[in-house]
């Protein structure tokens, strides 16, 4: 019997029958890609659980860790008013996306009884006004801080840590360590040294799990559990999706199919990938996807050292909000995009539109319908508008937004990324382009060992006044 809670995928509008032969693909395109499809599948099969693909095993090797996370989360929920994540990149985007998807959309504004857990904050930037704003609204003595960095060398996160630990020691003295949980590497890096010296409760990021693939390890599971989210069901959703994503037949494997179609699109000049959820609960999934897709596929070199300048620029949008801004570009602008819609079949609320203004047809027709109907009609209408303009798009349907379906969604997008990286022949799990900016930052702030980089920056061509206004 088919599992009715599994995601569904509609790729019709990627094919010529629906969007025309000029832009759409035909079955023959996939047949010609058969050997590459086979190679991509075998690459993922061969490497799963190895190297930086350790994330493929998180659903089966964390039983004891999950127990510890749940027990720790219960203690936090009982004893603290606030839970603050100090992290950036995957350490922040994943927890924020899952929080927004699965908790009340005004969670922090609810009273304590209605909320049922601590307020939740993710400090993923170092704007000084933002740090001050956080300190203005929390009682630091009643706040648990979860500092997340695999290396402990993430400048942004560690700068936040230095500020917070100083304040905690001023207010709590020797008990300051009780307000910090570290999530880091088990043996390497600075944060594990600090955690041991300060006697912090510590969770470990497994080897082979990079930041953008880390939501289903303690990086994401601890914040989720503190919020009362069923992390076992998150992992269950991912595990069930994993079985489907390892089907060899591309017609049964949505991750492999979407990767193949995106690869064909990239080769056809579609260098922008738009994710457009039609649900506010899923709006931050687009932010998380932007890092996953952009950082994984944007590579200068292929696996053999050839200059390929691969990638597809991810863009976030939100239905229906961006129907009134971006969709004009999508329907009539350049043919350089693939739109991925996220659709929810059953919302957690049904809200009726009150009847009224019957004498004004442009308004009165809405009465008697629901916001659910209006939202769905607008999504279908946007899909249709793209279709008739021959624009590539496909839809991922979530039967509902729940721990089980969010686990599936996270995992299928990760697998799509792994397969697409294999199609492109690049390393989808490193980020050498990020390192240049990090090294330049270290040099500018006078970090020891970066004197040569600082001299390089100082010797770079100076900005010309004639280009300044």
Backbone torsions as a table, in degrees:
resi	resn	phi	psi	omega
1	UNK	NA	134.3	-177.2
2	UNK	-69.1	136.6	177.7
3	UNK	-76.3	112.4	-176.0
4	UNK	-72.5	-10.0	-180.0
5	UNK	-94.7	3.0	178.9
6	UNK	-80.8	147.9	175.0
7	UNK	-61.5	153.2	174.8
8	UNK	-122.1	151.5	-173.9
9	UNK	-129.9	129.8	179.3
10	UNK	-119.2	105.9	-177.5
11	UNK	-100.4	11.6	-174.8
12	UNK	-52.3	-42.2	-173.7
13	UNK	-83.4	15.8	168.6
14	UNK	-99.8	-7.2	-172.2
15	UNK	-111.2	155.5	-173.8
16	UNK	-59.8	-32.4	-178.4
17	UNK	-58.9	-25.2	-176.2
18	UNK	-109.6	-33.2	-176.7
19	UNK	-117.8	9.6	175.8
20	UNK	92.7	152.5	-174.9
21	UNK	-70.1	-26.9	-177.5
22	UNK	-66.1	-40.3	-176.8
23	UNK	-106.8	-33.7	-175.5
24	UNK	-80.3	160.4	178.5
25	UNK	-95.4	156.8	177.2
26	UNK	-115.0	163.2	-179.1
27	UNK	-56.4	-29.4	-179.5
28	UNK	-63.4	-32.0	178.2
29	UNK	-62.5	-42.2	178.3
30	UNK	-69.0	-36.5	177.9
31	UNK	-62.6	-41.3	178.8
32	UNK	-67.5	-22.4	-179.4
33	UNK	-91.2	5.2	-171.0
34	UNK	-53.7	-45.0	-177.9
35	UNK	-67.0	-38.1	177.4
36	UNK	-67.5	-38.6	176.9
37	UNK	-60.6	-45.2	179.3
38	UNK	-62.8	-43.1	180.0
39	UNK	-65.1	-41.8	-179.6
40	UNK	-64.6	-43.1	178.7
41	UNK	-60.7	-47.4	-178.3
42	UNK	-66.5	-34.0	177.2
43	UNK	-61.5	-47.9	-179.5
44	UNK	-66.5	-41.9	179.1
45	UNK	-60.4	-44.7	-177.5
46	UNK	-67.3	-35.7	-171.3
47	UNK	-100.3	-6.3	-178.4
48	UNK	-61.2	134.3	-178.7
49	UNK	83.7	-5.2	-178.0
50	UNK	-113.5	156.9	176.3
51	UNK	51.7	-131.4	-178.5
52	UNK	-89.9	21.7	172.2
53	UNK	-109.5	27.6	176.7
54	UNK	-63.8	-20.3	-179.6
55	UNK	-63.8	-19.9	179.7
56	UNK	-70.7	-13.4	-176.9
57	UNK	-107.6	4.3	-174.6
58	UNK	-64.8	-22.5	-178.3
59	UNK	-76.1	-15.4	-172.7
60	UNK	-120.7	-8.4	-173.3
61	UNK	-121.0	23.2	-175.4
62	UNK	-124.9	21.5	-174.8
63	UNK	-55.3	-49.8	-178.2
64	UNK	-69.6	-37.2	178.8
65	UNK	-63.7	-42.0	179.9
66	UNK	-62.0	-41.2	177.1
67	UNK	-59.5	-45.5	180.0
68	UNK	-63.6	-41.8	179.0
69	UNK	-61.6	-45.6	-178.8
70	UNK	-63.0	-42.9	178.7
71	UNK	-64.5	-43.0	178.9
72	UNK	-64.1	-42.4	-179.9
73	UNK	-61.9	-39.1	178.6
74	UNK	-62.4	-39.2	177.8
75	UNK	-64.9	-42.1	179.0
76	UNK	-64.0	-45.2	-178.6
77	UNK	-62.3	-32.3	-177.6
78	UNK	-78.8	-33.6	-167.0
79	UNK	-115.0	-5.3	-175.7
80	UNK	-129.8	146.8	179.8
81	UNK	-89.1	-23.6	-176.5
82	UNK	-137.7	148.2	173.5
83	UNK	-127.7	120.6	-175.1
84	UNK	-119.6	123.4	173.4
85	UNK	-90.1	125.7	170.6
86	UNK	-104.4	105.2	-176.9
87	UNK	-170.8	169.7	-179.7
88	UNK	-146.3	159.6	-177.9
89	UNK	67.6	-134.6	-178.6
90	UNK	-62.0	-25.3	178.8
91	UNK	-70.5	-15.0	-179.0
92	UNK	-116.1	-43.3	-173.4
93	UNK	-64.6	-41.9	178.9
94	UNK	-63.5	-54.1	177.8
95	UNK	-56.9	-38.5	179.5
96	UNK	-67.8	-40.8	-178.7
97	UNK	-64.3	-43.7	-178.8
98	UNK	-70.2	-40.7	176.1
99	UNK	-57.9	-49.0	-177.8
100	UNK	-65.3	-36.2	-178.9
101	UNK	-68.6	-39.5	-165.3
102	UNK	-110.5	-9.1	177.9
103	UNK	-111.4	167.8	178.6
104	UNK	-52.6	136.9	-175.9
105	UNK	-67.3	-14.9	173.8
106	UNK	-119.4	39.3	-171.3
107	UNK	-50.3	-53.9	-175.7
108	UNK	-67.3	-18.4	179.7
109	UNK	-85.9	-12.8	179.3
110	UNK	-70.9	154.8	173.5
111	UNK	-68.1	162.2	-175.1
112	UNK	-56.2	-42.0	-178.0
113	UNK	-65.1	-44.2	-179.6
114	UNK	-69.3	-34.7	-179.3
115	UNK	-69.2	-45.5	177.5
116	UNK	76.6	8.6	-180.0
117	UNK	-167.8	179.2	-178.7
118	UNK	-68.6	154.9	171.1
119	UNK	-63.7	154.7	-172.5
120	UNK	-125.8	130.1	178.3
121	UNK	-134.7	141.1	173.8
122	UNK	-122.9	114.3	-178.0
123	UNK	-97.6	89.1	-173.4
124	UNK	-104.9	19.1	176.5
125	UNK	-148.2	165.0	-174.0
126	UNK	-114.7	21.9	172.5
127	UNK	-56.8	121.8	-176.4
128	UNK	-59.7	-32.7	178.9
129	UNK	-67.6	-31.5	179.1
130	UNK	-68.4	-43.4	178.2
131	UNK	-61.4	-43.1	178.8
132	UNK	-63.2	-39.8	-180.0
133	UNK	-62.3	-39.2	176.8
134	UNK	-61.6	-48.2	-177.3
135	UNK	-65.9	-23.2	178.2
136	UNK	-73.5	-21.8	-173.4
137	UNK	-114.6	-0.3	177.8
138	UNK	-121.3	153.5	168.1
139	UNK	-94.1	108.9	-172.2
140	UNK	-60.6	-28.8	179.9
141	UNK	-69.0	-23.1	-178.9
142	UNK	-109.5	25.8	-176.7
143	UNK	-120.7	132.2	172.0
144	UNK	-95.6	129.1	178.8
145	UNK	-107.8	126.7	177.2
146	UNK	-107.9	102.2	-179.1
147	UNK	-91.4	123.2	-172.0
148	UNK	-121.2	115.8	174.6
149	UNK	-163.2	122.1	-178.2
150	UNK	-65.3	-40.7	-176.4
151	UNK	-91.1	-27.7	-171.6
152	UNK	73.7	13.4	178.5
153	UNK	-115.2	9.3	177.8
154	UNK	-73.4	107.6	-170.7
155	UNK	-55.1	-43.8	-175.9
156	UNK	-63.4	-48.2	-177.6
157	UNK	-67.0	-41.8	-176.9
158	UNK	-73.4	-28.3	173.5
159	UNK	-64.5	-43.1	176.7
160	UNK	-61.7	-43.1	179.9
161	UNK	-58.5	-45.5	-178.6
162	UNK	-59.7	-39.8	178.6
163	UNK	-65.5	-47.5	-174.6
164	UNK	-69.2	-44.5	-177.2
165	UNK	-65.9	-33.3	176.4
166	UNK	-63.4	-44.5	179.5
167	UNK	-66.1	-42.2	179.5
168	UNK	-61.1	-40.7	-179.7
169	UNK	-69.2	-32.2	176.9
170	UNK	-66.9	-39.1	-176.0
171	UNK	-88.2	-33.4	-171.3
172	UNK	-118.0	-7.9	179.3
173	UNK	59.7	-130.1	-176.3
174	UNK	-67.8	-13.4	179.1
175	UNK	-89.2	4.3	-177.1
176	UNK	-57.2	-34.5	-176.2
177	UNK	-64.2	-20.9	-179.5
178	UNK	-71.6	-12.0	-178.0
179	UNK	-105.8	15.6	-179.6
180	UNK	-134.0	132.5	169.1
181	UNK	-119.0	130.0	178.4
182	UNK	-102.3	137.3	173.0
183	UNK	-122.2	113.8	-169.5
184	UNK	-159.0	-172.9	177.4
185	UNK	-71.4	149.0	-175.5
186	UNK	-72.3	-23.9	-174.2
187	UNK	-136.2	-29.8	-172.1
188	UNK	-106.9	152.9	172.3
189	UNK	100.3	176.0	-174.5
190	UNK	-81.0	-36.2	-172.8
191	UNK	-68.1	-34.7	178.3
192	UNK	-66.4	-35.3	177.0
193	UNK	-65.2	-44.4	179.2
194	UNK	-63.7	-44.2	-177.9
195	UNK	-60.3	-41.0	179.1
196	UNK	-68.7	-42.5	-179.2
197	UNK	-65.3	-36.3	-177.2
198	UNK	-93.1	-5.9	-180.0
199	UNK	63.1	43.8	176.2
200	UNK	-79.1	146.7	164.8
201	UNK	-61.3	133.5	-172.2
202	UNK	-132.9	136.6	169.0
203	UNK	-116.4	154.8	-172.0
204	UNK	-114.8	139.8	174.1
205	UNK	-87.6	119.4	-175.3
206	UNK	-63.0	151.1	170.8
207	UNK	-58.5	145.8	177.8
208	UNK	81.8	11.4	178.5
209	UNK	-123.6	102.7	177.5
210	UNK	-79.4	166.0	-173.6
211	UNK	-54.0	-44.6	-175.5
212	UNK	-77.1	-7.3	176.8
213	UNK	-112.4	20.8	-166.8
214	UNK	-104.1	3.2	-173.6
215	UNK	-64.9	-26.6	-177.4
216	UNK	-96.7	16.8	170.8
217	UNK	-116.2	-174.0	-176.5
218	UNK	-53.9	-24.0	177.0
219	UNK	-52.1	-47.9	-178.9
220	UNK	-99.6	-29.8	-174.5
221	UNK	-70.3	-36.4	179.6
222	UNK	-65.5	-52.4	176.7
223	UNK	-56.8	-39.9	179.8
224	UNK	-62.3	-45.1	-178.8
225	UNK	-65.1	-38.4	177.6
226	UNK	-60.6	-32.7	179.7
227	UNK	-81.6	-1.8	-179.9
228	UNK	86.3	13.7	178.6
229	UNK	-79.7	139.9	-178.9
230	UNK	-77.6	95.2	-175.0
231	UNK	-73.3	-24.2	175.7
232	UNK	-65.7	-37.0	179.8
233	UNK	-74.0	-32.4	171.9
234	UNK	-56.7	-48.8	-179.1
235	UNK	-67.7	-33.8	177.2
236	UNK	-63.6	-43.7	177.4
237	UNK	-60.3	-43.9	179.4
238	UNK	-64.3	-40.6	-179.1
239	UNK	-63.7	-42.5	179.5
240	UNK	-68.0	-36.6	176.7
241	UNK	-69.0	-34.0	178.8
242	UNK	-58.3	-40.2	180.0
243	UNK	-60.9	-40.4	-179.6
244	UNK	-70.8	-39.1	-177.1
245	UNK	-74.4	-5.5	174.6
246	UNK	-106.2	10.1	171.8
247	UNK	-66.4	134.1	-178.3
248	UNK	-74.3	-32.4	-180.0
249	UNK	-72.8	117.3	-176.7
250	UNK	-60.1	-26.8	179.6
251	UNK	-75.9	-6.1	176.6
252	UNK	-115.9	-1.3	-173.9
253	UNK	-120.0	97.7	-175.0
254	UNK	-65.6	-31.6	178.9
255	UNK	-68.2	-42.0	179.3
256	UNK	-68.8	-40.9	179.2
257	UNK	-64.8	-48.0	-178.7
258	UNK	-65.0	-36.1	177.4
259	UNK	-65.4	-42.6	179.3
260	UNK	-63.2	-43.4	-179.4
261	UNK	-68.4	-38.5	176.3
262	UNK	-66.1	-37.2	177.2
263	UNK	-62.9	-45.8	176.7
264	UNK	-60.4	-39.4	179.7
265	UNK	-65.5	-42.6	178.1
266	UNK	-60.0	-44.0	179.9
267	UNK	-66.8	-23.2	178.0
268	UNK	-91.3	9.1	176.7
269	UNK	91.1	8.3	177.2
270	UNK	-85.1	87.8	-172.1
271	UNK	-98.8	16.7	176.7
272	UNK	-129.5	130.2	177.4
273	UNK	-115.3	114.0	-178.9
274	UNK	-100.8	128.5	171.2
275	UNK	-106.6	125.6	-173.8
276	UNK	-131.3	90.3	175.8
277	UNK	-72.7	142.3	171.2
278	UNK	-105.1	61.7	176.6
279	UNK	-172.4	127.3	177.6
280	UNK	-60.3	-31.8	179.8
281	UNK	-62.6	-24.1	-177.3
282	UNK	-102.4	6.5	-171.8
283	UNK	-62.9	-33.9	-178.9
284	UNK	-83.6	-6.9	170.1
285	UNK	-61.4	-31.4	178.0
286	UNK	-66.7	-38.9	177.6
287	UNK	-63.8	-45.8	178.7
288	UNK	-62.2	-42.7	179.1
289	UNK	-63.1	-36.8	-179.1
290	UNK	-60.2	-41.1	176.6
291	UNK	-69.2	-46.2	-177.8
292	UNK	-55.9	-51.2	-174.4
293	UNK	-74.5	-44.8	-175.8
294	UNK	-70.3	-48.1	-176.8
295	UNK	-71.8	-29.8	-178.7
296	UNK	-77.0	-41.2	-170.9
297	UNK	-100.7	-16.4	-177.9
298	UNK	-80.1	89.3	-174.4
299	UNK	-129.9	138.5	178.8
300	UNK	-73.7	-39.9	-174.7
301	UNK	-115.2	151.0	171.8
302	UNK	-87.7	-174.8	-176.1
303	UNK	-66.1	-13.7	-178.0
304	UNK	-107.2	8.5	177.5
305	UNK	86.8	3.7	178.8
306	UNK	-77.4	144.0	176.4
307	UNK	-75.2	116.0	-178.2
308	UNK	-124.2	-21.7	179.6
309	UNK	47.1	56.4	-175.1
310	UNK	-80.1	163.9	171.4
311	UNK	135.4	169.4	178.6
312	UNK	-143.4	122.2	-173.6
313	UNK	-71.3	119.9	177.6
314	UNK	-82.3	140.7	179.6
315	UNK	-131.5	138.5	178.8
316	UNK	-101.0	142.9	176.0
317	UNK	-143.9	167.1	179.3
318	UNK	-139.6	125.3	173.4
319	UNK	-88.0	135.3	7.1
320	UNK	-97.4	-1.8	-174.3
321	UNK	-47.1	-49.4	-173.0
322	UNK	-84.6	3.0	166.9
323	UNK	-66.1	-23.5	-178.1
324	UNK	-99.2	15.2	176.2
325	UNK	-145.3	-69.4	-171.7
326	UNK	-80.6	-29.4	-171.4
327	UNK	-62.4	-28.9	174.2
328	UNK	-56.7	-43.3	177.8
329	UNK	-66.4	-41.1	-176.7
330	UNK	-66.1	-35.6	-176.2
331	UNK	-85.5	-29.1	-173.7
332	UNK	-125.8	-2.8	179.5
333	UNK	-85.6	-158.7	-178.0
334	UNK	-60.3	151.0	177.2
335	UNK	-84.8	60.9	-172.9
336	UNK	-124.3	18.1	-172.5
337	UNK	-130.3	152.1	164.9
338	UNK	-121.4	127.6	-178.9
339	UNK	-102.0	126.9	173.5
340	UNK	-107.2	113.9	176.6
341	UNK	-89.1	140.3	168.2
342	UNK	-110.0	119.1	-177.3
343	UNK	-117.3	141.3	177.4
344	UNK	-110.1	125.2	-177.3
345	UNK	-80.3	-37.2	-177.9
346	UNK	-132.8	110.7	178.1
347	UNK	-80.0	161.5	-179.2
348	UNK	-76.8	-10.6	179.6
349	UNK	-137.2	142.0	168.7
350	UNK	-112.3	125.0	-177.0
351	UNK	-122.7	117.1	-178.8
352	UNK	-80.2	144.1	174.9
353	UNK	-90.3	122.3	-176.4
354	UNK	-65.5	140.5	175.9
355	UNK	-71.8	145.5	179.2
356	UNK	168.1	170.2	178.4
357	UNK	53.9	39.1	-178.8
358	UNK	-62.3	-22.2	179.3
359	UNK	-80.2	-4.6	177.1
360	UNK	-117.6	94.3	-173.9
361	UNK	-53.0	-35.6	-178.3
362	UNK	-65.4	-18.1	179.5
363	UNK	-111.3	-43.9	-173.2
364	UNK	-58.6	-30.6	-177.1
365	UNK	-63.7	-20.0	-177.9
366	UNK	-73.2	-31.2	-177.2
367	UNK	-59.1	139.4	-179.5
368	UNK	92.4	-17.9	173.4
369	UNK	-87.9	-178.1	176.1
370	UNK	-119.7	160.5	173.4
371	UNK	-60.7	-31.7	178.0
372	UNK	-60.6	-46.7	179.1
373	UNK	-63.1	-42.5	-178.7
374	UNK	-64.2	-44.2	179.2
375	UNK	-61.5	-45.0	-179.0
376	UNK	-66.9	-39.5	178.3
377	UNK	-62.6	-39.8	-179.6
378	UNK	-68.1	-37.1	175.9
379	UNK	-63.6	-47.8	179.8
380	UNK	-61.5	-39.0	179.9
381	UNK	-65.7	-39.5	178.2
382	UNK	-66.6	-42.9	176.3
383	UNK	-58.8	-43.4	179.9
384	UNK	-65.1	-42.8	-179.6
385	UNK	-60.6	-38.8	177.0
386	UNK	-68.5	-42.4	-178.4
387	UNK	-59.5	-47.6	-176.5
388	UNK	-71.4	-16.8	175.6
389	UNK	-97.4	11.5	175.1
390	UNK	63.6	38.3	-179.1
391	UNK	-103.8	131.4	-177.2
392	UNK	-68.5	133.2	175.9
393	UNK	-159.7	156.0	172.3
394	UNK	-147.5	164.0	-172.1
395	UNK	-126.5	134.4	170.6
396	UNK	-105.9	121.5	-178.6
397	UNK	-99.9	125.5	170.7
398	UNK	-99.0	121.2	177.9
399	UNK	-55.3	-33.8	176.6
400	UNK	-161.4	167.3	174.1
401	UNK	-98.2	108.3	-177.2
402	UNK	-147.3	171.1	177.2
403	UNK	-55.5	-41.1	-176.5
404	UNK	-65.2	-44.8	-178.0
405	UNK	-75.4	-32.7	177.8
406	UNK	-68.5	-37.9	174.1
407	UNK	-58.8	-42.3	176.9
408	UNK	-62.0	-46.6	-175.3
409	UNK	-63.5	-46.4	177.7
410	UNK	-55.9	-45.2	-172.9
411	UNK	-72.8	-41.5	-177.7
412	UNK	-65.4	-34.6	178.4
413	UNK	-71.3	-34.0	174.9
414	UNK	-66.0	-42.7	179.3
415	UNK	-67.9	-38.9	175.2
416	UNK	-56.7	-42.8	-179.9
417	UNK	-64.1	-44.1	179.4
418	UNK	-62.3	-44.3	179.1
419	UNK	-64.9	-42.3	-178.2
420	UNK	-66.0	-37.6	175.3
421	UNK	-59.5	-39.3	177.8
422	UNK	-66.5	-41.5	176.0
423	UNK	-58.2	-41.6	-176.7
424	UNK	-79.4	-13.0	179.4
425	UNK	71.4	31.0	-179.7
426	UNK	-119.5	167.2	174.8
427	UNK	-84.5	107.3	-176.7
428	UNK	-81.5	1.5	-170.6
429	UNK	-118.0	2.8	174.4
430	UNK	-109.3	178.8	179.2
431	UNK	-152.4	59.9	-177.1
432	UNK	-59.9	-29.5	-179.9
433	UNK	-67.0	-25.9	179.0
434	UNK	-72.8	-31.6	-173.4
435	UNK	-65.7	-34.4	-179.0
436	UNK	-59.4	-44.8	178.6
437	UNK	-65.0	-39.4	177.9
438	UNK	-61.6	-46.8	-177.6
439	UNK	-63.1	-39.4	178.4
440	UNK	-64.5	-38.4	177.2
441	UNK	-62.9	-46.0	178.2
442	UNK	-56.5	-44.7	-178.0
443	UNK	-63.2	-44.5	-177.4
444	UNK	-65.3	-28.6	179.6
445	UNK	-94.7	5.8	172.9
446	UNK	80.1	25.8	178.3
447	UNK	-66.1	134.0	-179.4
448	UNK	-59.8	138.1	179.6
449	UNK	96.4	-5.5	-177.2
450	UNK	-116.2	25.3	-179.3
451	UNK	-64.1	-39.3	179.8
452	UNK	-63.6	-42.2	178.2
453	UNK	-64.6	-38.8	178.7
454	UNK	-63.2	-41.8	178.4
455	UNK	-63.8	-38.0	178.1
456	UNK	-61.9	-41.4	178.6
457	UNK	-66.7	-42.8	-179.4
458	UNK	-64.9	-31.5	-177.8
459	UNK	-88.1	-3.9	179.9
460	UNK	-66.7	154.8	179.2
461	UNK	-53.2	134.3	-178.7
462	UNK	-78.2	152.2	176.7
463	UNK	-67.7	140.8	-178.8
464	UNK	-94.4	134.9	-178.3
465	UNK	-63.9	-26.5	-177.2
466	UNK	-67.4	-17.6	177.8
467	UNK	-100.1	10.8	178.5
468	UNK	-114.0	146.4	-178.8
469	UNK	-126.2	NA	NA
